[in-house]
């Protein structure tokens, strides 16, 4: 039995007509992706939710901006996802592709296993 569950972000339809759900670690990963992908202010009833990372891609691509991105991410995860303890957060500036490559290593409160999500931040 799953401890955590969330709607499948791909909205995959089951044969029964229901939408597939993600459970446990995948549900937590969905939550983290929502924190990263949601533009702050876009949720009417909770405008302070998430962070506005996409504004950072218009700043100079340097170590300072990468550091600021990492700090904002860590603060948002601590604020909005209390099931997670971040053990490592790396923001790498990829100058050739004009993007930031983000790796977040974390554990959830019900497990000792370290999980990872990767995210690419670039101009759209």
HELIX and SHEET records of a PDB file:
HELIX    1   1 UNK A   25  UNK A   37  1                                  13    
HELIX    2   2 UNK A   53  UNK A   58  5                                   6    
HELIX    3   3 UNK A   63  UNK A   80  1                                  18    
SHEET    1   A 2 UNK A   5  UNK A   7  0                                        
SHEET    2   A 2 UNK A  21  UNK A  23 -1                                        
SHEET    1   B 3 UNK A  84  UNK A  94  0                                        
SHEET    2   B 3 UNK A  99  UNK A 108 -1                                        
SHEET    3   B 3 UNK A 115  UNK A 122 -1                                        
END                                                                             
